[in-house]
Amino acid sequence: MRIGEFEIPEPVPEMKNTCAIAMLRPWVDVGRVGTLVLNSLERHMNAKEMGRLARPGAYFDFTRYRPRMRVIDGRRLTVTPNTIVHYAHDGDTDRDYMFLHIREPHNNGEEYTDAIVELLKHFDVTEYCRIGGMYDSVPHTRPILITGNLNPEQEASAEGLVSPRRSTYQGPTSIVNLINDSMSELETSSTSLMAHLPQYVQLDEDHMGAARLMQVLCSIYGFPPRIADTGRGEQQYKDISRAVENNPEVKALIQQLEAYYDRTHASTGPVPEDEEGSSLSPNVEQFLREVGEQLEGPSADEDDDDLDYDE
């Protein structure tokens, strides 16, 4: 069955009170925190694939998202990068979920977002929540900062886990944000959660960031807290602390980031403009700029080779 641009194999699932949780790569999936969280939720609920774009080449540049050769049952097959949707029923809360692994489009961005909105409308999605991770001027020695846009009931459930501070960012963003705008226009709840990860670390898989994000989702959707396993992330960050122990320059950098974190995240409300970007020493700002320039290189758009789900 075709629903807009998506091919949905029969039988099409019947869903009710559906919440869609989405991640966007590579734009806001640093440390693969969004991917890790969705994969964990899918395993927990034994999710199944619902569908994928029928013609992904209309939206993706396959010289940037590379197709991959795989041998399956003795046959060599070409696997094409795609935007893939899974679904599951949570028996504990009697609620249905859709999990969207969204790729940043290279072409026809408006049509792409319209296609996703059409899919969400077809299944009467009552809430659209996008999760992800971004690099920030934060130290690994402090709790991972989670910011977001939640409804009042969710804010109460996640009190102490989500920073009350609101982003004042203005600048380049993703065309996929049109999905949030469209859902809001349809009077469908549109929420978001973002993990802020230490920019100087750049782990391929940041399990502490993923665990912190999962903790928030558990608190607002009633998932069992045990799936927010912090053990692997804590070990990762302990290893980082040991690695920098004998590097005075990096230790000095972390101390400045700690002071900045403690000062700016100790109160509520938006960060005053005269505090943003001006509280770190020039050498720290230069270091973070250099890291940011590396992140904006061509590799950010290349296809990942370590996905846990079928592309």
C-alpha positions, -999 to 999 in steps of 0.1 A, spaced: 0 0 0 12 35 -8 7 63 17 20 93 -1 57 87 -8 59 57 17 55 21 8 36 3 36 35 -35 32 2 -53 39 -13 -58 64 -12 -21 74 -12 -19 112 -42 -4 130 -30 20 156 -45 42 183 -33 70 206 -1 69 186 31 88 196 57 92 169 93 95 182 118 106 155 155 112 151 173 131 123 207 122 110 233 134 105 223 169 115 214 163 152 225 128 158 260 134 172 272 105 193 244 86 176 223 93 206 191 95 187 198 63 168 209 45 200 177 55 219 154 45 190 171 12 186 168 5 224 131 14 224 125 -8 193 142 -38 210 123 -32 242 89 -32 224 98 -57 198 91 -32 171 85 -42 134 92 -23 103 62 -4 90 76 10 58 100 32 40 102 57 11 93 41 -22 118 62 -42 144 75 -18 165 88 -47 140 117 -51 153 131 -18 188 118 -12 221 122 -30 236 87 -32 271 101 -36 267 114 -1 246 86 15 263 57 -2 244 25 -10 260 -6 4 267 -41 -9 256 -70 13 256 -107 9 223 -121 22 216 -158 19 244 -161 -6 231 -133 -28 248 -100 -33 223 -72 -28 225 -34 -30 210 -18 0 198 17 -6 198 44 21 163 53 31 140 69 58 126 39 77 96 37 100 90 11 127 60 6 149 52 -11 182 25 -14 209 35 -8 245 14 -32 266 23 -14 298 7 19 288 -17 5 261 -2 30 236 11 26 200 44 41 189 60 49 156 98 53 154 111 73 125 147 71 114 148 103 93 176 113 71 184 149 62 172 154 26 194 168 -2 166 175 -27 129 184 -26 129 192 11 94 205 12 79 175 -6 99 152 17 86 168 49 50 168 35 54 131 28 63 124 65 35 146 77 10 127 55 22 95 70 17 108 105 -18 121 97 -28 88 82 -21 70 114 -37 98 135 -6 105 155 -14 124 186 21 135 195 53 140 175 85 140 195 120 145 179 151 136 198 187 141 191 221 152 202 244 182 195 278 193 205 281 221 231 305 239 253 299 215 282 323 193 303 320 155 305 324 159 343 289 173 347 255 157 341 246 157 304 224 186 297 190 179 282 169 207 268 136 205 251 101 217 243 76 197 264 40 202 274 33 212 310 24 177 321 57 163 306 77 191 322 64 181 356 72 144 350 107 152 338 114 178 365 151 177 374 160 158 342 153 185 316 169 219 318 143 247 322 165 270 301 151 279 267 173 281 236 177 316 220 195 301 190 189 318 156 207 306 125 209 277 100 187 247 108 171 217 91 143 217 66 129 188 86 118 213 112 88 219 89 74 187 103 71 202 137 56 233 123 30 213 103 21 192 133 16 223 154 -7 238 127 -27 206 129 -30 211 167 -10 179 173 14 180 202 49 187 189 78 182 214 115 179 212 145 167 234 181 175 228 212 161 245 241 185 247 274 166 245 310 177 252 324 190 220 360 180 227 351 143 232 333 133 200 326 97 207 313 76 178 286 63 202 280 84 233 262 60 256 260 85 285 241 110 263 218 82 251 211 70 286 203 105 298 179 110 269 163 77 276 158 86 313 137 116 302 117 95 278 111 69 305 98 96 328 74 112 304 61 81 286 62 55 314 88 32 300 106 10 326 136 29 340 159 -2 336 162 5 298 180 37 306 212 19 314 240 43 324 267 18 331 284 18 297 283 56 295 297 61 330 326 38 320 332 58 288 334 91 307 356 75 334 380 65 306 380 100 293 389 114 327 418 90 330 430 99 295 432 136 302 446 133 338 482 140 326 473 167 301 473 200 318 460 219 288 429 198 285 424 198 322 425 236 322 400 236 293 376 213 313 379 235 344 368 265 324 339 246 309 329 234 344 328 270 357 308 281 326 284 252 330 279 258 368 273 295 362 250 294 332 230 263 342 224 272 378 194 295 370 164 293 348 154 314 318 173 321 285 209 329 286 214 367 284 230 377 251 259 393 268 268 360 285 265 338 254 299 330 239 317 356 260 323 337 292 350 314 279 386 324 275 398 331 239 419 300 237 390 278 247 367 295 221 394 290 195 397 253 204 359 248 202 358 266 168 385 243 154 365 213 166 334 227 150 351 232 117 362 196 117 326 185 123 314 205 93 337 186 69 324 162 42 324 132 65 293 145 83 272 138 53 286 104 45 266 73 52 273 55 85 287 20 83 276 9 118 238 11 117 220 -13 139 188 -12 118 183 -22 82 189 7 58 
